[in-house]
Amino acid sequence: MDWVIEELSNLTLGDKRLNKRAQSLLSKLSRKATDSIPAACNSAAETKAAYRFFDNELVTPEKIQDTHFKATLDRMKGCSVVLLPQDTTVLNFSKQHARKDVGPTTKDSSKGMHLHCAIAITPEKVYLEAVSIKQWHREELQKLTKKERQKKNYNTPIKEKESYRWLENYKLANEYAASLPATKIVSIADREGDIYDIYSDANKVFSENGAKAFYLIRAKTNRKVCTEEGAMTDKKIKETLKSEVPLGQLVINVSETKKRKARAAHMTIYSKEICIALPDKMKKDKNYKPIKITAILCTENNPPATGEAIEWLLITNLSVLNFEEACEKIQWYACRWQIEIFFKILKSGCTIEKLQLTDKNFSACLNFYIIIAWRILYVVILGRQSPNVSCECVFSK
């Protein structure tokens, strides 16, 4: 229970008894994360006390988040580099028909909520815990044609879109960079986070000498390239990179999935600092300046005839001057997979989709399980990084 006391040391629920109950409950739930709340509590009285705890108006998700965000910040201190991968997962509650805190996910008959998180990890994949948690549900699905959807996206401000969560987390990364000036903070996202507003916002922050968090994003769009003065060219990012001399060759071990066999993929690496043009759908103001980025392209040589060739286009504002630095950034992006493992632990290991709680009660309990998922993933990586360390530093006899 020592780690629980340390983790919740900053928790202030407005009542010392509630603080103590929080420590006791988190300890019980963490002993066997797959157990239901009644099974974890092991008695009717303790189960009732647990539900009363989550029902208490003083116990809010915000207070629990605040305490483990502070604990995360403490763990980040002293790290030279901290990566903040972010992603979204869907929690399925289709069988819980009485819930009012859910909505349609991929189709009207599928009910659930969306959970977007950013986690803090080191380049060695040591998990430091979550730094951002956002949950929401849709009232209804958008049943629009592709043309109607494009028109709506064009006319809707970024702050009113679901995609704003990606930009919000980059802004949060800047706040962490301000708090930890000796630590390089890197916000990481997959193709859904390839949003021009992030690059524009970062460009503004760096030009104003504000808090500087870096970004490392896998591109979805092969954007147009322009000159530093803003004049359009007839090339896009990939074509521009492929016209350069490759930095070198890299071998990546590709894991097996349902659609492909495991293999060693031989990759050619390109990198270049370029300027990207404003997207056609965005209106150019008089103060517009082209965004300077560094693009890294990884393309597979001689891919299997039956499989899809691996190709990564990464966009970053980190410096890449040589092959070693390009490989470093590629390895950092590969750490993004840790958030997928985190979601798997949260849903399969902690079985949060089976919780019989709703609204504020569910959100408060979810934050407890996010702490538990951190602890599980931390111990797993600790065992891999230091296999000779006694397990008694984590577990009792």
RODO-2510 file (C-alpha; in nm, 4 decimals, decimal comma):
residues 397
     n   res          X          Y          Z
     1     m     0,0000     0,0000     0,0000
     2     d     0,3053     0,2286     0,0197
     3     w     0,2768     0,3279    -0,3473
     4     v    -0,0943     0,4101    -0,2981
     5     i    -0,0180     0,6449    -0,0069
     6     e     0,2538     0,8121    -0,2111
     7     e     0,0320     0,8422    -0,5201
     8     l    -0,2596     0,9993    -0,3275
     9     s    -0,0459     1,2151    -0,0982
    10     n    -0,1784     1,5340    -0,2644
    11     l    -0,5442     1,4240    -0,2598
    12     t    -0,7677     1,6692    -0,0727
    13     l    -1,1349     1,5707    -0,0764
    14     g    -1,2311     1,8087     0,2059
    15     d    -1,2549     1,5336     0,4696
    16     k    -0,9642     1,3328     0,6152
    17     r    -1,1872     1,0266     0,6417
    18     l    -1,2575     1,0429     0,2678
    19     n    -0,8847     1,0770     0,1947
    20     k    -0,8189     0,7645     0,4023
    21     r    -1,1080     0,5794     0,2366
    22     a    -0,9645     0,6694    -0,1052
    23     q    -0,6306     0,5089    -0,0146
    24     s    -0,7990     0,1961     0,1208
    25     l    -1,0275     0,1609    -0,1824
    26     l    -0,7513     0,2153    -0,4397
    27     s    -0,5423    -0,0488    -0,2616
    28     k    -0,8311    -0,3002    -0,2687
    29     l    -0,9135    -0,2394    -0,6361
    30     s    -0,5488    -0,2711    -0,7394
    31     r    -0,4903    -0,6117    -0,5769
    32     k    -0,6784    -0,7863    -0,8561
    33     a    -0,7781    -0,5363    -1,1201
    34     t    -1,0075    -0,7778    -1,3078
    35     d    -1,2364    -0,8189    -1,0038
    36     s    -1,5646    -0,6303    -0,9795
    37     i    -1,5995    -0,3742    -0,7000
    38     p    -1,7953    -0,6195    -0,4767
    39     a    -1,5360    -0,8944    -0,5323
    40     a    -1,2469    -0,6552    -0,4633
    41     c    -1,4081    -0,5236    -0,1447
    42     n    -1,4713    -0,8780    -0,0180
    43     s    -1,7687    -0,7913     0,2084
    44     a    -2,1135    -0,6322     0,1834
    45     a    -2,0162    -0,3529     0,4257
    46     e    -1,6982    -0,2611     0,2328
    47     t    -1,8869    -0,2760    -0,0982
    48     k    -2,1525    -0,0391     0,0334
    49     a    -1,8800     0,1941     0,1637
    50     a    -1,7144     0,1937    -0,1804
    51     y    -2,0334     0,2925    -0,3626
    52     r    -2,1061     0,5584    -0,0990
    53     f    -1,7541     0,6934    -0,1523
    54     f    -1,8040     0,7394    -0,5279
    55     d    -2,1523     0,8840    -0,4634
    56     n    -2,0201     1,1473    -0,2210
    57     e    -2,0466     1,4966    -0,3698
    58     l    -1,6978     1,5807    -0,2378
    59     v    -1,5438     1,3005    -0,4461
    60     t    -1,5067     1,4456    -0,7959
    61     p    -1,3120     1,3253    -1,1028
    62     e    -1,1328     1,6616    -1,1129
    63     k    -0,9907     1,6206    -0,7602
    64     i    -0,8644     1,2694    -0,8348
    65     q    -0,7179     1,3813    -1,1690
    66     d    -0,5445     1,6745    -1,0042
    67     t    -0,3644     1,4533    -0,7535
    68     h    -0,2275     1,2023    -1,0046
    69     f    -0,1369     1,4762    -1,2548
    70     k     0,0764     1,6304    -0,9766
    71     a     0,2306     1,2881    -0,9076
    72     t     0,3069     1,2530    -1,2806
    73     l     0,4746     1,5944    -1,2866
    74     d     0,6942     1,4902    -0,9915
    75     r     0,8009     1,1751    -1,1782
    76     m     0,8799     1,3799    -1,4903
    77     k     1,1245     1,5996    -1,2980
    78     g     1,4813     1,4945    -1,3623
    79     c     1,3987     1,3276    -1,6966
    80     s     1,5910     1,4795    -1,9867
    81     v     1,3185     1,3797    -2,2373
    82     v     0,9510     1,3005    -2,1737
    83     l     0,7217     1,1825    -2,4534
    84     l     0,3473     1,2562    -2,4367
    85     p     0,1660     1,0216    -2,6791
    86     q    -0,2073     1,0860    -2,7058
    87     d    -0,4909     0,8842    -2,8545
    88     t    -0,8635     0,8073    -2,8349
    89     t    -1,0423     0,4845    -2,7480
    90     v    -1,4109     0,3905    -2,7367
    91     l    -1,5675     0,2412    -2,4229
    92     n    -1,8555     0,0105    -2,5176
    93     f    -2,1613     0,0098    -2,2895
    94     s    -2,4186    -0,1232    -2,5404
    95     k    -2,5500    -0,3818    -2,2908
    96     q    -2,6106    -0,1247    -2,0162
    97     h    -2,9392     0,0048    -2,1557
    98     a    -3,0301     0,2340    -1,8646
    99     r    -2,7187     0,4525    -1,8928
   100     k    -2,7722     0,8166    -1,9853
   101     d    -2,4028     0,9128    -2,0051
   102     v    -2,3466     0,7295    -2,3362
   103     g    -2,4331     0,7820    -2,7009
   104     p    -2,3868     0,6212    -3,0443
   105     t    -2,0270     0,5373    -3,1370
   106     t    -1,9843     0,3811    -3,4828
   107     k    -2,3547     0,3088    -3,5412
   108     d    -2,6830     0,3912    -3,3671
   109     s    -2,7129     0,0487    -3,2051
   110     s    -2,3641     0,0716    -3,0497
   111     k    -2,3684     0,2800    -2,7308
   112     g    -2,0643     0,4056    -2,5455
   113     m    -1,8345     0,6968    -2,4788
   114     h    -1,5041     0,8253    -2,6099
   115     l    -1,1953     0,8532    -2,3918
   116     h    -0,8989     1,0632    -2,5038
   117     c    -0,5803     1,0439    -2,2964
   118     a    -0,2235     1,1619    -2,3084
   119     i     0,0341     0,9657    -2,1112
   120     a     0,3887     1,0534    -2,0072
   121     i     0,6647     0,8049    -2,0880
   122     t     1,0422     0,8131    -2,1247
   123     p     1,2175     0,7134    -2,4504
   124     e     1,2998     0,3864    -2,2684
   125     k     0,9195     0,3298    -2,2463
   126     v     0,8992     0,3714    -1,8679
   127     y     0,5399     0,4828    -1,8049
   128     l     0,5100     0,7880    -1,5753
   129     e     0,1273     0,8075    -1,5786
   130     a    -0,1468     1,0087    -1,7482
   131     v    -0,1285     1,3849    -1,7995
   132     s    -0,4654     1,4362    -1,9677
   133     i    -0,8053     1,2640    -1,9491
   134     k    -1,1090     1,3713    -2,1501
   135     q    -1,4318     1,1728    -2,1892
   136     w    -1,7441     1,2559    -2,3855
   137     h    -2,0323     1,0962    -2,5714
   138     r    -2,2117     1,1896    -2,8902
   139     e    -2,5789     1,2798    -2,8869
   140     e    -2,6215     1,1520    -3,2420
   141     l    -2,4163     1,0341    -3,5379
   142     q    -2,3465     1,2673    -3,8289
   143     k    -2,5153     1,1168    -4,1335
   144     l    -2,3605     1,3386    -4,3984
   145     t    -2,2188     1,2833    -4,7427
   146     k    -1,8466     1,3417    -4,7927
   147     k    -1,9178     1,6789    -4,9551
   148     e    -2,1528     1,7853    -4,6742
   149     r    -1,8980     1,6782    -4,4124
   150     q    -1,6208     1,8789    -4,5827
   151     k    -1,8436     2,1866    -4,5975
   152     k    -1,9335     2,1548    -4,2292
   153     n    -1,5678     2,1106    -4,1291
   154     y    -1,4768     2,4204    -4,3302
   155     n    -1,7402     2,6347    -4,1582
   156     t    -1,6955     2,5009    -3,8027
   157     p    -1,4300     2,6673    -3,5809
   158     i    -1,1617     2,4269    -3,4566
   159     k    -1,2674     2,4777    -3,0921
   160     e    -1,6127     2,3378    -3,1719
   161     k    -1,4805     2,0197    -3,3353
   162     e    -1,4022     1,6879    -3,1641
   163     s    -1,0571     1,7107    -3,3221
   164     y    -0,9787     2,0102    -3,0998
   165     r    -0,8735     1,7593    -2,8312
   166     w    -0,5466     1,7039    -3,0203
   167     l    -0,4668     2,0750    -3,0155
   168     e    -0,5737     2,1007    -2,6493
   169     n    -0,3179     1,8383    -2,5539
   170     y    -0,0422     2,0161    -2,7437
   171     k    -0,1277     2,3338    -2,5499
   172     l    -0,1118     2,1268    -2,2312
   173     a     0,2318     2,0001    -2,3357
   174     n     0,3437     2,3636    -2,3498
   175     e     0,2258     2,4086    -1,9909
   176     y     0,4367     2,1116    -1,8839
   177     a     0,7326     2,2539    -2,0751
   178     a     0,6927     2,5787    -1,8776
   179     s     0,6869     2,3843    -1,5485
   180     l     0,9888     2,1696    -1,6432
   181     p     1,2349     2,3935    -1,8302
   182     a     1,5157     2,1355    -1,8007
   183     t     1,3035     1,8619    -1,9660
   184     k     1,2392     1,8275    -2,3392
   185     i     0,8635     1,7661    -2,3780
   186     v     0,7478     1,6000    -2,7022
   187     s     0,3776     1,5635    -2,7886
   188     i     0,3185     1,2563    -3,0094
   189     a     0,0121     1,1731    -3,2200
   190     d    -0,0888     0,9362    -3,4976
   191     r    -0,2490     1,0399    -3,8263
   192     e    -0,5686     1,1704    -3,6633
   193     g    -0,3548     1,4364    -3,4951
   194     d    -0,2198     1,5651    -3,8285
   195     i    -0,3894     1,9054    -3,7893
   196     y    -0,2491     2,2250    -3,9402
   197     d    -0,3599     2,4267    -3,6351
   198     i    -0,1085     2,2354    -3,4180
   199     y     0,1799     2,3315    -3,6485
   200     s     0,0553     2,6891    -3,6651
   201     d     0,0143     2,7117    -3,2878
   202     a     0,3630     2,5688    -3,2287
   203     n     0,5115     2,8114    -3,4813
   204     k     0,3526     3,1010    -3,2930
   205     v     0,4740     2,9756    -2,9535
   206     f     0,8329     2,9351    -3,0727
   207     s     0,8388     3,2739    -3,2458
   208     e     0,7171     3,4407    -2,9245
   209     n     0,9802     3,2564    -2,7157
   210     g     0,7109     3,1050    -2,4971
   211     a     0,7009     2,7604    -2,3368
   212     k     0,8372     2,5277    -2,6003
   213     a     0,6906     2,1786    -2,6314
   214     f     0,7834     1,9898    -2,9459
   215     y     0,5526     1,7753    -3,1605
   216     l     0,6097     1,4503    -3,3487
   217     i     0,3112     1,3510    -3,5623
   218     r     0,2551     1,0872    -3,8265
   219     a     0,1171     1,2671    -4,1309
   220     k    -0,2156     1,1722    -4,2850
   221     t    -0,1982     1,4350    -4,5594
   222     n     0,0820     1,4690    -4,8127
   223     r     0,0831     1,8483    -4,7860
   224     k     0,1913     2,1012    -5,0459
   225     v     0,5382     2,2524    -5,0119
   226     c     0,6012     2,6250    -5,0437
   227     t     0,8982     2,8609    -5,0241
   228     e     0,9899     3,0532    -4,7084
   229     e     0,8180     3,3565    -4,8650
   230     g     0,4957     3,1589    -4,9140
   231     a     0,5165     3,1010    -5,2908
   232     m     0,3596     2,7695    -5,3910
   233     t     0,5655     2,4959    -5,5579
   234     d     0,4483     2,2033    -5,7711
   235     k     0,5766     1,9460    -5,5186
   236     k     0,4394     1,7801    -5,2071
   237     i     0,6270     1,6572    -4,8996
   238     k     0,6891     1,2958    -5,0092
   239     e     0,8059     1,3870    -5,3575
   240     t     1,0358     1,6544    -5,2155
   241     l     1,1950     1,4097    -4,9717
   242     k     1,2384     1,1321    -5,2266
   243     s     1,4329     1,3729    -5,4495
   244     e     1,6918     1,4086    -5,1705
   245     v     1,9858     1,1788    -5,0969
   246     p     1,8742     0,9167    -4,8367
   247     l     2,0229     0,9500    -4,4887
   248     g     2,0640     0,5734    -4,4530
   249     q     1,8996     0,2334    -4,4067
   250     l     1,7151     0,1081    -4,0981
   251     v     1,5765    -0,2376    -4,0136
   252     i     1,2437    -0,2444    -3,8249
   253     n     1,0984    -0,5660    -3,6849
   254     v     0,7321    -0,5747    -3,7872
   255     s     0,5048    -0,7713    -3,5541
   256     e     0,2482    -1,0223    -3,6782
   257     t    -0,1186    -0,9212    -3,7087
   258     k    -0,4283    -1,0776    -3,8647
   259     k    -0,3431    -0,9079    -4,1947
   260     r     0,0350    -0,9646    -4,2093
   261     k     0,3141    -1,1962    -4,1039
   262     a     0,6042    -1,0888    -3,8867
   263     r     0,9072    -0,9706    -4,0856
   264     a     1,2194    -0,7586    -4,0739
   265     a     1,1408    -0,4516    -4,2835
   266     h     1,4399    -0,2771    -4,4465
   267     m     1,3630     0,0942    -4,4543
   268     t     1,5182     0,3873    -4,6397
   269     i     1,5218     0,7084    -4,4360
   270     y     1,4881     1,0603    -4,5797
   271     s     1,4675     1,3906    -4,3927
   272     k     1,4529     1,7585    -4,4838
   273     e     1,3482     2,0894    -4,3334
   274     i     1,0769     2,2419    -4,5523
   275     c     0,7892     2,4903    -4,5448
   276     i     0,4316     2,3704    -4,5788
   277     a     0,1583     2,5752    -4,7375
   278     l    -0,1719     2,6740    -4,5841
   279     p    -0,4410     2,4122    -4,6682
   280     d    -0,6753     2,5164    -4,9495
   281     k    -0,9771     2,5019    -4,7171
   282     m    -0,8289     2,7572    -4,4740
   283     k    -0,8555     3,1322    -4,5251
   284     k    -0,5249     3,3172    -4,5470
   285     d    -0,5021     3,6358    -4,3386
   286     k    -0,2653     3,9259    -4,4080
   287     n    -0,0255     3,8156    -4,1309
   288     y     0,0063     3,4605    -4,2647
   289     k     0,3546     3,3076    -4,2586
   290     p     0,4478     2,9630    -4,3978
   291     i     0,5145     2,6950    -4,1354
   292     k     0,8655     2,5523    -4,1248
   293     i     0,8745     2,1843    -4,0290
   294     t     1,1107     1,8888    -4,0475
   295     a     0,9730     1,5898    -4,2381
   296     i     1,1060     1,2344    -4,1926
   297     l     1,0079     0,9713    -4,4490
   298     c     1,0580     0,5976    -4,3900
   299     t     0,9849     0,3768    -4,6927
   300     e     1,0190    -0,0012    -4,7096
   301     n     1,2515    -0,1540    -4,9666
   302     n     1,1304    -0,4683    -5,1476
   303     p     0,8027    -0,5187    -4,9535
   304     p     0,6356    -0,8628    -4,9759
   305     a     0,4267    -0,9149    -5,2868
   306     t     0,1122    -0,9957    -5,0894
   307     g     0,1504    -0,7312    -4,8183
   308     e     0,1296    -0,3550    -4,7983
   309     a     0,4585    -0,1658    -4,7953
   310     i     0,5373     0,0172    -4,4719
   311     e     0,5654     0,3919    -4,5085
   312     w     0,5802     0,6485    -4,2299
   313     l     0,5798     1,0225    -4,2909
   314     l     0,6583     1,2026    -3,9654
   315     i     0,6262     1,5778    -3,9156
   316     t     0,8135     1,7460    -3,6318
   317     n     0,9693     2,0702    -3,5155
   318     l     1,2593     1,8785    -3,3571
   319     s     1,6048     1,9128    -3,5080
   320     v     1,7118     1,6335    -3,7445
   321     l     2,0603     1,6964    -3,8811
   322     n     2,1790     1,3425    -3,9540
   323     f     2,0833     0,9748    -3,9775
   324     e     2,1296     0,9105    -3,6021
   325     e     1,8931     1,1941    -3,5091
   326     a     1,6365     1,0725    -3,7630
   327     c     1,6509     0,7205    -3,6150
   328     e     1,6093     0,8657    -3,2663
   329     k     1,2891     1,0469    -3,3663
   330     i     1,1566     0,7317    -3,5371
   331     q     1,2174     0,5355    -3,2151
   332     w     1,0416     0,8068    -3,0163
   333     y     0,7389     0,7828    -3,2448
   334     a     0,7415     0,4027    -3,2024
   335     c     0,6832     0,4675    -2,8291
   336     r     0,3325     0,5855    -2,9254
   337     w     0,2256     0,2193    -2,9166
   338     q     0,2489     0,2363    -2,5349
   339     i    -0,0799     0,4248    -2,5179
   340     e    -0,2465     0,1398    -2,7081
   341     i    -0,1133    -0,1000    -2,4431
   342     f    -0,2384     0,1376    -2,1730
   343     f    -0,5913     0,1305    -2,3219
   344     k    -0,5753    -0,2492    -2,3462
   345     i    -0,4836    -0,2748    -1,9764
   346     l    -0,7607    -0,0306    -1,8872
   347     k    -1,0290    -0,2213    -2,0814
   348     s    -0,9133    -0,5845    -2,0595
   349     g    -0,7019    -0,5800    -1,7440
   350     c    -0,9200    -0,3440    -1,5389
   351     t    -1,2493    -0,4369    -1,7161
   352     i    -1,3825    -0,0805    -1,6856
   353     e    -1,6555    -0,1512    -1,9443
   354     k    -1,8202    -0,3803    -1,6840
   355     l    -1,8478    -0,1114    -1,4145
   356     q    -2,2072    -0,0634    -1,3002
   357     l    -2,1636     0,3091    -1,2363
   358     t    -2,2799     0,6127    -1,4317
   359     d    -2,2150     0,9847    -1,4682
   360     k    -1,9911     1,1426    -1,2014
   361     n    -1,9558     0,8142    -1,0102
   362     f    -1,8205     0,6354    -1,3174
   363     s    -1,5778     0,9176    -1,3981
   364     a    -1,4377     0,9189    -1,0444
   365     c    -1,3947     0,5395    -1,0460
   366     l    -1,2416     0,5532    -1,3955
   367     n    -0,9700     0,7827    -1,2610
   368     f    -0,8859     0,5249    -0,9938
   369     y    -0,8470     0,2578    -1,2612
   370     i    -0,6299     0,4903    -1,4706
   371     i    -0,3907     0,5020    -1,1729
   372     i    -0,4069     0,1209    -1,1467
   373     a    -0,3396     0,0810    -1,5220
   374     w    -0,0351     0,3081    -1,4802
   375     r     0,0948     0,0922    -1,1951
   376     i     0,0489    -0,2305    -1,3932
   377     l     0,2272    -0,0952    -1,7021
   378     y     0,5008     0,0613    -1,4866
   379     v     0,5723    -0,2723    -1,3158
   380     v     0,5727    -0,4590    -1,6506
   381     i     0,8308    -0,2221    -1,8026
   382     l     1,0319    -0,2164    -1,4780
   383     g     1,0587    -0,5955    -1,4946
   384     r     1,1800    -0,5796    -1,8552
   385     q     1,4269    -0,2954    -1,7989
   386     s     1,5677    -0,4385    -1,4737
   387     p     1,5108    -0,8177    -1,4840
   388     n     1,7604    -0,8859    -1,2033
   389     v     1,5974    -0,6560    -0,9472
   390     s     1,4126    -0,8429    -0,6706
   391     c     1,0329    -0,8465    -0,7135
   392     e     1,0060    -0,7637    -0,3416
   393     c     1,0711    -0,3977    -0,4305
   394     v     0,7157    -0,4015    -0,5733
   395     f     0,5352    -0,6988    -0,4151
   396     s     0,5128    -0,8155    -0,0559
   397     k     0,6280    -1,1714     0,0255
***
